[in-house]
Amino acid sequence: MNDAAASLAHLLVREDVRAASAYHVQDARDLIRLDQMESPYGWPPQLRGVLAERLANAQMNRYPDPRAAGVQQRLRDAFGIPGRWSIMPGNGSDEIIQILTSALAAPGARVMAPSPTFVMFRVLAGWAGLPYDEVPLAEDFGLDADAMCAAIAQHRPRLLFLACPNNPTGNLFDAGALERVLEAARDALVVIDEAYWAFSSRDHLDWLDRHPNLVIMRTLSKLGLAGLRLGFLVGDPAWIGEFDKVRLPYNVGVLHQIAAEVALENFGVLREQTRLIAAERARLASILGSDPRLHLWPGEANFLLVRVLAGRAKDVHAAMIRHGVLIKCLDGGHPRLAGCLRLGVGTAEENARMLAALDAGLRETTG
Ligand SMILES: Cc1ncc(COP(=O)(O)O)c(C=O)c1O
């Protein structure tokens, strides 16, 4: 490292940026990767062939369509989004969260979310310079509507994030509690993040008609396209029109647009894969739920949350890696998640390996 560059960087870069760590992803070489809530399924060979042909004809010398109109139309068709709502595609939901926090950042503005929840809400509010208020979830990780309404009255947030189903807890918040929070936050923008919509028993798209303060965020990441990076926001044109000004004009590249179009034209294939994952989740839940060494929470996403009752979660996690399976250890990340592991749902074969590694880890660490 050049000393002059280092001292200049120290002088010029924001203090909070210097104090932060870069996003870290654990190396999963030679391991069954079940820590990032990805789909375990690749594309069938026939679809790969179609994709290869379409990509070969991509006009790489041209900038992409700045609105990704072809992607928007296919999103509308695949997800059944009525014409009265606008769509804004982003480079993953992460970029959309960044656009929202940038667009709403102003002196005095605050962001709110229940806790624990998806970490990028807090991280990206921070980079936009927005104070972030966390409201603890109830004992069972349900939405504590009384506490949320009181916190809304006290802090008057401008932007409120609600992940439904929530990550890392995996549960779907009660509809009545959500309605109360939406009503209490009628002077704020509420974002329901439906990243795990495809695995869940309820979605909130038709709530847009009743709540002018609501927008819905979704992603293709959990539908087998995590590598593509395509998220999108759905809402009233009044909201989307403003956010579209903050979005970088060419945020979805030529190759991304083609790949997303091919995927969405074959949405049935992706949906069938999500149905397999949901069925595997139910099977896993019945096994994990009857294990006296664990506490299992009900999950409506493509992962399950358990607390290790016998032994230490960190040791179980390390033992599982030795047995060739990577899951997420949440112990130490948040006080409410002490002793917790997040288990991604893979193929039936991967899940069998995961259960065997978990069993071995529990046996080895409790002696
Ligand atoms: C609740 C939630 N929202 C958004 C995302 C990120 O989605 P994307 O891959 O589209 O950035 C995740 C990823 O794990 C998530 O858990």
The ligand as an SDF file (V2000), in Angstrom:
LIG
                    3D

 16 16  0  0  0  0  0  0  0  0999 V2000
  -35.4900   -9.7350    2.6280 C   0  0  0  0  0  0  0  0  0  0  0  0
  -34.4930   -9.6270    1.5160 C   0  0  0  0  0  0  0  0  0  0  0  0
  -34.6080   -8.6380    0.6270 N   0  0  0  0  0  0  0  0  0  0  0  0
  -33.7370   -8.5030   -0.3850 C   0  0  0  0  0  0  0  0  0  0  0  0
  -32.6820   -9.3780   -0.5480 C   0  0  0  0  0  0  0  0  0  0  0  0
  -31.6730   -9.1510   -1.6320 C   0  0  0  0  0  0  0  0  0  0  0  0
  -32.1610   -9.4480   -2.8550 O   0  0  0  0  0  0  0  0  0  0  0  0
  -31.3160   -9.1630   -4.1790 P   0  0  0  0  0  0  0  0  0  0  0  0
  -30.5220  -10.3940   -4.4240 O   0  0  0  0  0  0  0  0  0  0  0  0
  -32.3690   -8.9180   -5.1950 O   0  0  0  0  0  0  0  0  0  0  0  0
  -30.4580   -7.9480   -3.9440 O   0  0  0  0  0  0  0  0  0  0  0  0
  -32.5220  -10.4210    0.3370 C   0  0  0  0  0  0  0  0  0  0  0  0
  -31.3950  -11.3560    0.1710 C   0  0  0  0  0  0  0  0  0  0  0  0
  -31.1270  -12.2600    0.8660 O   0  0  0  0  0  0  0  0  0  0  0  0
  -33.4460  -10.5440    1.4080 C   0  0  0  0  0  0  0  0  0  0  0  0
  -33.3210  -11.5130    2.3160 O   0  0  0  0  0  0  0  0  0  0  0  0
  1  2  1  0
  2  3  1  0
  2 15  2  0
  3  4  2  0
  4  5  1  0
  5  6  1  0
  5 12  2  0
  6  7  1  0
  7  8  1  0
  8  9  2  0
  8 10  1  0
  8 11  1  0
 12 13  1  0
 12 15  1  0
 13 14  2  0
 15 16  1  0
M  END
$$$$
